[in-house]
Amino acid sequence: MQGSSVALAPASTPILKRRFCLILSSSSLEPADLAFSRGVSCLQTSRFGSFTPLSARISSSLKCLNQRYNNLKTRAGTASVPDSVDETPEPSAAIQTLQLGGMFGLWYLLNIYFNIFNKQVLKVFPYPTTVTAFQFGCGSVMIILMWTLNLYTRPKLTRSQFAVILPLAVADTLGNLLTNISLGTVNVSFTHTIKAMEPFFTVLFAALFLREKPTIWLVPSLVPIVGGVALASLTEASFNWTGFCSAMASNVTNQSRNVFSKKFMVRKEDSLDNINLFSAITIISFILSVPAAIFMEGAKFTPYLQSAASQDSNIRGLCVMSLLAGFCFHSYQQVSYMILQMVSPVSHSVGNSVKRVVVIVSCVIFFRTPVSPPKSYW
């Protein structure tokens, strides 16, 4: 019995090994695991049967494992990269509201300082055309420095863009010149009271050129503005027709500039962003205002400087005040254009009217302008 059992053992062993290979080969393992299991099973059976050499089995197993690793690595890399990697997430509505409110606050603050500095300059140096050209010159220097230092990309204007920007620059030049004429002849508070009628002209021009129909609630809201300006004009102590007409004309030019600038911003095929658009307008306005200043006030400008130098006037203080006014002038208008790109011309004009109230109160306090209580006409 022992001999027979010993004789059967070698014959039964290959059968068990082959069954082991069949069990492993029919298992539901992944391809890499299957290759590895086959390599192990064949490693066990190569001593008993006529199978493929051991080195070939090991090489095949390693190739399968390497391919499996590369597939997993590729899948992991694909899953880790989002589909919208190039898309920049837009800020939320709350962040946009805070940003817009901060820009309005900066716009108001710079405009307050500009009116204070500008009025002080015009009191000592009553040449509004030259003052306007100097302010455009300050803005042009700031723009050239911005482009030279690569703080912002300099645009390449085409002929079609220049043809559209030139009328905007003319309107901008006239608007700021007329505003300085008004500031030089009447109180700052009265000038800004007249300029509070800007929403009326904005609604008018937006309806004519942008085809934006005013709502049923918008038109009645303009009645108190027009009535308030009329009442303030009748009771203004420093009233004169030069200051009144120049301020009213600046409303027309400034609001036509805003409406057409907004129309130009909407045209995606050849539009500029707000910074480059305002920069181009400022430089062209400076080129237009210099010949006007020489022609209108050049003959009076040199004798004034000679008399001021002979009387030991504070020329240095005047220059510093003019530079500060020029800086605030360019800065507040740049912020104004940034706001204009974010909102409609009517909303911009309403914000501008609120700015007038802030400027009037600030200038009344700073210049100590006498304010009388409203009279009763009943």
Sine and cosine of phi, psi and omega as CSV:
sin_phi,cos_phi,sin_psi,cos_psi,sin_omega,cos_omega
0.00,0.00,-0.63,0.78,0.00,-1.00
-0.92,0.39,-0.62,0.79,0.00,-1.00
-0.92,0.40,-0.64,0.77,0.03,-1.00
-0.92,0.39,-0.61,0.80,0.03,-1.00
-0.93,0.38,-0.60,0.80,0.03,-1.00
-0.94,0.35,-0.56,0.83,0.01,-1.00
-0.94,0.33,-0.49,0.87,0.00,-1.00
-0.98,0.19,-0.37,0.93,-0.09,-1.00
-0.88,0.47,-0.72,0.70,0.00,-1.00
-0.91,0.42,-0.55,0.84,-0.01,-1.00
-0.95,0.30,-0.53,0.85,-0.03,-1.00
-0.98,0.17,-0.39,0.92,-0.05,-1.00
-0.90,0.44,-0.73,0.68,0.04,-1.00
-0.87,0.49,-0.56,0.83,0.02,-1.00
-0.90,0.43,-0.67,0.74,0.03,-1.00
-0.90,0.43,-0.63,0.77,-0.02,-1.00
-0.92,0.40,-0.64,0.77,0.02,-1.00
-0.91,0.42,-0.64,0.77,0.07,-1.00
-0.87,0.48,-0.62,0.79,0.04,-1.00
-0.88,0.47,-0.65,0.76,0.04,-1.00
-0.91,0.42,-0.65,0.76,0.02,-1.00
-0.90,0.43,-0.64,0.77,0.02,-1.00
-0.90,0.44,-0.69,0.72,-0.01,-1.00
-0.93,0.37,-0.63,0.78,-0.03,-1.00
-0.94,0.34,-0.44,0.90,0.01,-1.00
-1.00,-0.07,0.10,1.00,0.01,-1.00
-0.96,0.27,0.28,-0.96,-0.04,-1.00
-0.99,-0.11,0.68,0.74,0.02,-1.00
-0.99,0.15,0.26,-0.97,0.07,-1.00
-0.94,0.34,0.30,-0.95,-0.07,-1.00
-0.83,0.56,-0.67,0.74,-0.03,-1.00
-0.92,0.38,-0.68,0.74,0.01,-1.00
-0.91,0.40,-0.59,0.81,0.02,-1.00
-0.91,0.42,-0.68,0.73,0.03,-1.00
-0.89,0.46,-0.65,0.76,-0.01,-1.00
-0.91,0.42,-0.68,0.73,-0.01,-1.00
-0.91,0.42,-0.62,0.78,0.05,-1.00
-0.90,0.43,-0.62,0.78,0.03,-1.00
-0.89,0.45,-0.65,0.76,0.01,-1.00
-0.92,0.38,-0.69,0.72,-0.03,-1.00
-0.90,0.43,-0.64,0.77,0.01,-1.00
-0.95,0.32,-0.50,0.87,0.09,-1.00
-0.88,0.47,-0.58,0.82,0.02,-1.00
-0.97,0.25,-0.54,0.84,-0.11,-0.99
-1.00,-0.09,-0.17,0.98,-0.05,-1.00
-0.90,0.43,-0.36,0.93,-0.01,-1.00
-0.98,0.19,-0.31,0.95,-0.16,-0.99
-0.92,-0.40,-0.38,0.93,-0.06,-1.00
-0.74,-0.67,0.02,-1.00,-0.01,-1.00
-1.00,-0.08,0.97,0.23,-0.01,-1.00
-0.97,-0.23,0.05,-1.00,0.05,-1.00
-0.89,0.45,0.53,-0.85,-0.02,-1.00
-0.85,0.53,0.44,-0.90,-0.07,-1.00
-0.90,0.44,-0.66,0.75,-0.04,-1.00
-0.89,0.46,-0.62,0.79,0.02,-1.00
-0.92,0.38,-0.63,0.78,0.04,-1.00
-0.89,0.46,-0.69,0.72,0.00,-1.00
-0.91,0.42,-0.66,0.75,0.01,-1.00
-0.90,0.44,-0.66,0.75,0.03,-1.00
-0.91,0.42,-0.62,0.79,0.02,-1.00
-0.91,0.42,-0.68,0.74,0.01,-1.00
-0.90,0.43,-0.61,0.79,0.03,-1.00
-0.90,0.43,-0.67,0.74,0.02,-1.00
-0.90,0.44,-0.65,0.76,0.03,-1.00
-0.91,0.41,-0.66,0.75,0.01,-1.00
-0.90,0.43,-0.67,0.74,0.04,-1.00
-0.90,0.44,-0.66,0.75,0.04,-1.00
-0.88,0.47,-0.65,0.76,0.00,-1.00
-0.91,0.40,-0.66,0.75,0.01,-1.00
-0.91,0.42,-0.63,0.78,0.04,-1.00
-0.89,0.45,-0.69,0.72,0.04,-1.00
-0.90,0.44,-0.62,0.78,0.00,-1.00
-0.92,0.40,-0.63,0.77,0.02,-1.00
-0.91,0.41,-0.67,0.74,0.03,-1.00
-0.90,0.45,-0.66,0.75,0.01,-1.00
-0.91,0.42,-0.64,0.77,0.02,-1.00
-0.92,0.39,-0.62,0.79,0.03,-1.00
-0.92,0.38,-0.61,0.79,-0.02,-1.00
-0.95,0.31,-0.44,0.90,-0.05,-1.00
-0.99,0.16,-0.31,0.95,-0.02,-1.00
-1.00,-0.08,0.88,-0.48,0.01,-1.00
-0.94,0.33,0.40,-0.92,-0.01,-1.00
-0.93,0.36,-0.56,0.83,-0.05,-1.00
-0.97,-0.24,0.79,0.61,-0.05,-1.00
-0.95,0.33,-0.46,0.89,-0.03,-1.00
-1.00,0.07,-0.18,0.98,-0.04,-1.00
-1.00,0.10,0.78,-0.63,0.03,-1.00
-1.00,0.04,0.82,-0.57,-0.03,-1.00
-0.91,0.42,0.70,-0.71,-0.01,-1.00
-0.98,0.20,0.59,-0.81,0.02,-1.00
-0.92,0.40,0.43,-0.90,-0.02,-1.00
-0.95,0.32,0.20,-0.98,-0.01,-1.00
-0.91,0.42,-0.58,0.82,0.01,-1.00
-0.91,0.41,-0.65,0.76,0.01,-1.00
-0.92,0.39,-0.66,0.75,0.04,-1.00
-0.89,0.46,-0.63,0.78,0.03,-1.00
-0.91,0.42,-0.68,0.73,0.04,-1.00
-0.90,0.44,-0.65,0.76,0.02,-1.00
-0.90,0.44,-0.70,0.72,0.01,-1.00
-0.91,0.41,-0.64,0.77,0.05,-1.00
-0.90,0.44,-0.64,0.77,0.06,-1.00
-0.90,0.43,-0.62,0.79,0.03,-1.00
-0.93,0.38,-0.62,0.79,0.07,-1.00
-0.89,0.45,-0.67,0.74,0.02,-1.00
-0.89,0.46,-0.68,0.74,0.04,-1.00
-0.91,0.41,-0.62,0.79,0.05,-1.00
-0.87,0.49,-0.72,0.70,0.00,-1.00
-0.90,0.43,-0.69,0.72,-0.05,-1.00
-0.90,0.43,-0.72,0.69,0.01,-1.00
-0.90,0.43,-0.58,0.82,0.00,-1.00
-0.94,0.34,-0.57,0.82,0.07,-1.00
-0.88,0.48,-0.75,0.66,-0.01,-1.00
-0.91,0.42,-0.60,0.80,0.03,-1.00
-0.89,0.46,-0.72,0.69,-0.03,-1.00
-0.91,0.41,-0.58,0.82,0.03,-1.00
-0.93,0.37,-0.76,0.66,0.00,-1.00
-0.91,0.42,-0.67,0.75,-0.06,-1.00
-0.92,0.39,-0.64,0.77,0.02,-1.00
-0.91,0.42,-0.62,0.78,0.04,-1.00
-0.91,0.42,-0.60,0.80,0.05,-1.00
-0.92,0.39,-0.70,0.71,-0.03,-1.00
-0.93,0.37,-0.42,0.91,0.08,-1.00
-0.92,0.40,-0.64,0.77,-0.04,-1.00
-1.00,0.02,-0.56,0.83,-0.09,-1.00
-0.82,-0.57,1.00,0.08,-0.16,-0.99
-0.99,0.13,0.85,0.53,0.01,-1.00
-0.77,-0.64,1.00,0.06,-0.14,-0.99
-0.91,0.41,-0.54,0.84,0.00,-1.00
-0.92,0.39,-0.68,0.73,0.04,-1.00
-0.92,0.39,-0.64,0.77,0.04,-1.00
-0.89,0.46,-0.66,0.75,0.02,-1.00
-0.89,0.45,-0.70,0.71,0.03,-1.00
-0.89,0.46,-0.63,0.78,0.03,-1.00
-0.90,0.43,-0.64,0.77,0.01,-1.00
-0.92,0.39,-0.64,0.77,0.11,-0.99
-0.91,0.42,-0.57,0.82,0.05,-1.00
-0.90,0.43,-0.65,0.76,0.06,-1.00
-0.87,0.49,-0.68,0.73,0.03,-1.00
-0.90,0.43,-0.62,0.79,0.01,-1.00
-0.91,0.42,-0.63,0.77,0.04,-1.00
-0.90,0.44,-0.68,0.73,0.03,-1.00
-0.88,0.47,-0.63,0.78,0.00,-1.00
-0.93,0.37,-0.69,0.73,0.00,-1.00
-0.90,0.44,-0.65,0.76,0.07,-1.00
-0.89,0.46,-0.63,0.77,0.01,-1.00
-0.89,0.46,-0.67,0.74,0.02,-1.00
-0.96,0.27,-0.62,0.78,-0.03,-1.00
-0.91,0.41,-0.65,0.76,-0.01,-1.00
-0.99,0.12,0.12,0.99,0.02,-1.00
0.85,0.53,0.52,0.85,0.11,-0.99
-0.97,0.25,-0.36,0.93,0.06,-1.00
-0.45,-0.89,0.55,-0.83,-0.08,-1.00
-0.96,0.29,0.78,-0.63,0.01,-1.00
-0.97,0.26,0.76,-0.65,-0.03,-1.00
-0.99,0.17,0.36,-0.93,0.11,-0.99
-0.93,-0.36,0.97,-0.24,-0.08,-1.00
-0.97,0.24,0.70,-0.71,0.13,-0.99
-1.00,-0.05,0.14,-0.99,0.01,-1.00
-0.90,0.43,-0.63,0.77,0.01,-1.00
-0.91,0.41,-0.62,0.79,0.04,-1.00
-0.92,0.38,-0.68,0.74,0.01,-1.00
-0.90,0.45,-0.61,0.80,0.02,-1.00
-0.90,0.43,-0.51,0.86,0.03,-1.00
-0.99,0.14,-0.60,0.80,-0.08,-1.00
-0.97,0.26,-0.51,0.86,-0.05,-1.00
-0.85,0.53,-0.74,0.68,0.07,-1.00
-0.88,0.47,-0.56,0.83,0.06,-1.00
-0.90,0.44,-0.64,0.77,0.02,-1.00
-0.92,0.39,-0.61,0.79,0.05,-1.00
-0.89,0.45,-0.71,0.70,0.03,-1.00
-0.90,0.44,-0.62,0.79,0.03,-1.00
-0.91,0.41,-0.66,0.75,0.02,-1.00
-0.89,0.45,-0.73,0.68,-0.01,-1.00
-0.91,0.41,-0.65,0.76,-0.02,-1.00
-0.88,0.47,-0.72,0.69,0.00,-1.00
-0.95,0.31,-0.56,0.83,0.07,-1.00
-0.91,0.42,-0.70,0.71,0.01,-1.00
-0.91,0.41,-0.58,0.81,0.05,-1.00
-0.90,0.43,-0.68,0.74,0.02,-1.00
-0.93,0.38,-0.55,0.83,0.08,-1.00
-0.89,0.45,-0.68,0.74,0.01,-1.00
-0.92,0.39,-0.68,0.73,0.02,-1.00
-0.90,0.44,-0.48,0.87,0.00,-1.00
-0.98,0.18,-0.26,0.96,-0.08,-1.00
-0.93,-0.36,-0.41,0.91,-0.01,-1.00
-0.76,-0.65,0.05,-1.00,0.03,-1.00
-0.92,0.40,0.44,-0.90,0.04,-1.00
-0.88,0.48,-0.63,0.78,-0.03,-1.00
-0.89,0.45,-0.63,0.78,-0.01,-1.00
-0.95,0.32,-0.63,0.78,0.05,-1.00
-0.85,0.53,-0.72,0.70,-0.03,-1.00
-0.97,0.25,-0.39,0.92,0.13,-0.99
-0.92,0.40,-0.68,0.74,0.05,-1.00
-0.92,0.40,-0.66,0.75,-0.04,-1.00
-0.95,0.30,-0.11,0.99,0.09,-1.00
-0.94,0.34,-0.15,0.99,0.05,-1.00
-0.99,0.12,0.15,0.99,-0.01,-1.00
-0.84,0.54,-0.64,0.77,0.02,-1.00
-0.85,0.53,-0.54,0.84,0.02,-1.00
-0.88,0.47,-0.72,0.69,-0.01,-1.00
-0.96,0.29,-0.51,0.86,0.03,-1.00
-0.91,0.41,-0.71,0.70,0.04,-1.00
-0.88,0.47,-0.64,0.77,0.00,-1.00
-0.90,0.43,-0.75,0.66,-0.04,-1.00
-0.95,0.32,-0.57,0.82,0.04,-1.00
-0.91,0.41,-0.59,0.81,0.04,-1.00
-0.95,0.32,-0.57,0.82,-0.05,-1.00
-0.98,0.20,-0.67,0.74,-0.17,-0.99
-0.95,-0.30,-0.52,0.85,0.02,-1.00
-0.98,-0.18,-0.09,1.00,0.00,-1.00
0.85,0.52,0.61,0.79,0.07,-1.00
-0.99,-0.16,0.96,-0.30,-0.03,-1.00
-0.97,0.24,0.76,-0.65,0.03,-1.00
-0.93,0.36,0.54,-0.84,0.01,-1.00
-0.96,0.28,0.21,-0.98,-0.03,-1.00
-0.93,0.37,-0.39,0.92,0.01,-1.00
-1.00,0.00,-0.30,0.95,-0.07,-1.00
-0.97,0.24,-0.67,0.75,-0.05,-1.00
-0.89,0.45,-0.73,0.69,0.04,-1.00
-0.89,0.45,-0.45,0.89,0.00,-1.00
-0.94,0.33,-0.28,0.96,0.03,-1.00
-0.99,0.16,-0.32,0.95,-0.04,-1.00
-0.89,0.46,-0.73,0.69,0.04,-1.00
-0.88,0.47,-0.52,0.85,0.02,-1.00
-0.91,0.40,-0.75,0.66,-0.01,-1.00
-0.90,0.44,-0.67,0.74,0.02,-1.00
-0.91,0.42,-0.62,0.78,0.02,-1.00
-0.92,0.39,-0.63,0.77,0.04,-1.00
-0.91,0.41,-0.65,0.76,0.02,-1.00
-0.90,0.43,-0.67,0.74,0.01,-1.00
-0.91,0.40,-0.65,0.76,0.02,-1.00
-0.92,0.40,-0.57,0.82,0.01,-1.00
-0.93,0.37,-0.59,0.81,-0.01,-1.00
-0.94,0.34,-0.50,0.87,-0.09,-1.00
-0.96,-0.27,0.12,0.99,-0.03,-1.00
-0.97,0.22,0.79,-0.62,-0.02,-1.00
-0.95,0.32,-0.56,0.83,-0.04,-1.00
-1.00,-0.08,0.37,0.93,-0.08,-1.00
-0.91,0.41,0.71,-0.71,0.26,-0.97
-0.51,-0.86,0.40,-0.92,-0.15,-0.99
-0.94,0.34,-0.48,0.88,0.03,-1.00
-0.90,0.43,-0.74,0.68,0.02,-1.00
-0.92,0.40,-0.64,0.77,-0.02,-1.00
-0.92,0.39,-0.76,0.66,-0.06,-1.00
-0.93,0.37,-0.61,0.79,0.01,-1.00
-0.93,0.38,-0.63,0.78,0.04,-1.00
-0.92,0.40,-0.65,0.76,0.02,-1.00
-0.92,0.39,-0.62,0.78,0.03,-1.00
-0.93,0.38,-0.54,0.84,0.05,-1.00
-0.92,0.39,-0.50,0.87,0.11,-0.99
-0.87,0.49,-0.69,0.72,-0.02,-1.00
-0.90,0.43,-0.74,0.67,-0.07,-1.00
-0.94,0.34,-0.69,0.72,-0.03,-1.00
-0.91,0.41,-0.67,0.75,-0.03,-1.00
-0.96,0.27,-0.53,0.85,0.14,-0.99
-0.91,0.41,-0.60,0.80,0.07,-1.00
-0.89,0.45,-0.69,0.72,-0.01,-1.00
-0.90,0.43,-0.69,0.73,-0.03,-1.00
-0.91,0.42,-0.71,0.70,0.00,-1.00
-0.95,0.31,-0.50,0.87,0.09,-1.00
-0.91,0.41,-0.67,0.74,0.05,-1.00
-0.89,0.45,-0.63,0.77,0.04,-1.00
-0.90,0.44,-0.61,0.80,0.03,-1.00
-0.94,0.33,-0.58,0.82,0.02,-1.00
-0.92,0.40,-0.52,0.86,-0.06,-1.00
-0.96,0.28,-0.45,0.89,-0.02,-1.00
-0.97,0.26,0.99,-0.17,-0.13,-0.99
-0.94,0.34,-0.44,0.90,-0.13,-0.99
-0.94,0.33,-0.50,0.86,-0.03,-1.00
-0.64,-0.77,0.42,0.91,-0.05,-1.00
-1.00,0.06,0.36,-0.93,0.11,-0.99
-0.94,-0.34,0.36,-0.93,0.11,-0.99
-0.96,0.29,0.16,-0.99,-0.15,-0.99
-0.89,0.45,-0.58,0.81,-0.04,-1.00
-0.94,0.35,-0.76,0.65,-0.02,-1.00
-0.94,0.35,-0.54,0.84,0.05,-1.00
-0.90,0.43,-0.75,0.66,0.02,-1.00
-0.92,0.40,-0.56,0.83,0.03,-1.00
-0.90,0.44,-0.70,0.71,0.03,-1.00
-0.90,0.44,-0.66,0.75,0.03,-1.00
-0.89,0.46,-0.67,0.75,-0.03,-1.00
-0.90,0.43,-0.71,0.70,-0.03,-1.00
-0.91,0.41,-0.68,0.73,0.03,-1.00
-0.91,0.41,-0.61,0.79,0.05,-1.00
-0.90,0.43,-0.61,0.79,0.05,-1.00
-0.90,0.44,-0.68,0.73,0.02,-1.00
-0.90,0.45,-0.57,0.82,0.01,-1.00
-0.97,0.23,-0.55,0.84,-0.11,-0.99
-0.99,0.16,-0.44,0.90,-0.03,-1.00
-0.90,0.43,-0.77,0.64,0.06,-1.00
-0.88,0.48,-0.58,0.81,0.03,-1.00
-0.90,0.43,-0.64,0.76,0.02,-1.00
-0.92,0.40,-0.64,0.77,0.01,-1.00
-0.92,0.38,-0.64,0.77,-0.04,-1.00
-0.95,0.30,-0.65,0.76,-0.11,-0.99
-1.00,0.05,-0.59,0.81,-0.13,-0.99
-0.76,-0.64,0.09,1.00,-0.04,-1.00
-0.89,0.46,-0.60,0.80,-0.02,-1.00
-0.94,0.35,-0.44,0.90,-0.01,-1.00
-1.00,-0.07,-0.31,0.95,-0.13,-0.99
-0.94,0.34,-0.74,0.67,-0.05,-1.00
-0.91,0.41,-0.73,0.68,0.06,-1.00
-0.86,0.51,-0.54,0.84,0.02,-1.00
-0.90,0.43,-0.71,0.71,0.01,-1.00
-0.90,0.44,-0.61,0.79,0.02,-1.00
-0.91,0.41,-0.68,0.73,0.01,-1.00
-0.93,0.36,-0.59,0.81,0.03,-1.00
-0.92,0.39,-0.61,0.79,0.02,-1.00
-0.94,0.33,-0.58,0.81,0.01,-1.00
-0.95,0.31,-0.45,0.89,0.00,-1.00
-1.00,-0.05,0.18,0.98,0.01,-1.00
0.82,0.58,0.69,0.72,0.04,-1.00
-0.96,0.29,0.28,-0.96,-0.04,-1.00
-0.99,0.15,0.97,0.24,-0.01,-1.00
-0.92,0.39,-0.62,0.79,-0.01,-1.00
-0.90,0.44,-0.68,0.73,0.03,-1.00
-0.90,0.44,-0.60,0.80,0.04,-1.00
-0.91,0.43,-0.66,0.75,0.02,-1.00
-0.91,0.41,-0.67,0.74,0.02,-1.00
-0.90,0.44,-0.68,0.73,0.01,-1.00
-0.91,0.43,-0.61,0.80,0.02,-1.00
-0.92,0.39,-0.64,0.77,0.04,-1.00
-0.90,0.43,-0.67,0.75,0.04,-1.00
-0.90,0.43,-0.66,0.75,0.04,-1.00
-0.90,0.43,-0.65,0.76,0.03,-1.00
-0.91,0.42,-0.64,0.77,0.03,-1.00
-0.90,0.43,-0.74,0.67,0.01,-1.00
-0.91,0.41,-0.56,0.83,0.01,-1.00
-0.87,0.49,-0.78,0.63,-0.02,-1.00
-0.93,0.37,-0.63,0.78,-0.07,-1.00
-0.92,0.39,-0.72,0.70,-0.05,-1.00
-0.94,0.35,-0.53,0.85,0.03,-1.00
-0.96,0.29,-0.55,0.84,0.08,-1.00
-0.90,0.43,-0.69,0.72,0.06,-1.00
-0.89,0.45,-0.59,0.81,0.03,-1.00
-0.88,0.47,-0.65,0.76,0.03,-1.00
-0.93,0.36,-0.56,0.83,0.06,-1.00
-0.90,0.43,-0.63,0.78,0.05,-1.00
-0.93,0.36,-0.61,0.79,-0.03,-1.00
-0.89,0.46,-0.53,0.85,0.03,-1.00
-0.95,0.31,-0.38,0.93,-0.05,-1.00
-1.00,-0.03,-0.41,0.91,-0.07,-1.00
-0.79,-0.61,0.10,-1.00,0.04,-1.00
-0.98,0.19,0.34,-0.94,0.03,-1.00
-0.86,0.51,-0.57,0.82,0.00,-1.00
-0.93,0.38,-0.70,0.72,0.05,-1.00
-0.89,0.45,-0.62,0.78,0.05,-1.00
-0.89,0.46,-0.65,0.76,-0.01,-1.00
-0.93,0.36,-0.60,0.80,0.06,-1.00
-0.90,0.44,-0.69,0.72,0.08,-1.00
-0.88,0.47,-0.55,0.84,0.04,-1.00
-0.93,0.37,-0.58,0.82,0.04,-1.00
-0.92,0.38,-0.63,0.78,0.09,-1.00
-0.90,0.44,-0.60,0.80,0.05,-1.00
-0.88,0.48,-0.60,0.80,0.02,-1.00
-0.86,0.51,-0.67,0.74,0.00,-1.00
-0.88,0.47,-0.69,0.72,0.01,-1.00
-0.90,0.44,-0.67,0.74,0.00,-1.00
-0.92,0.39,-0.66,0.75,-0.01,-1.00
-0.88,0.47,-0.74,0.68,0.00,-1.00
-0.89,0.45,-0.68,0.74,-0.02,-1.00
-0.90,0.43,-0.68,0.73,-0.02,-1.00
-0.95,0.31,-0.56,0.83,0.07,-1.00
-0.88,0.47,-0.65,0.76,0.01,-1.00
-0.94,0.33,-0.69,0.73,-0.08,-1.00
-0.94,0.33,-0.74,0.67,-0.05,-1.00
-1.00,0.05,-0.04,1.00,0.01,-1.00
0.83,0.56,0.73,0.69,0.01,-1.00
-0.95,0.32,0.79,-0.61,-0.01,-1.00
-0.92,0.39,0.74,-0.67,0.00,-1.00
-0.85,-0.53,0.83,-0.56,-0.01,-1.00
-0.99,-0.13,0.50,-0.87,0.05,-1.00
-0.92,0.39,0.44,-0.90,0.00,-1.00
-0.90,0.44,0.68,-0.74,0.01,-1.00
-1.00,0.09,0.47,-0.88,0.02,-1.00
-1.00,-0.05,0.79,-0.61,0.00,-1.00
-0.96,-0.28,0.21,0.98,-0.04,-1.00
-1.00,-0.04,0.00,0.00,0.00,0.00
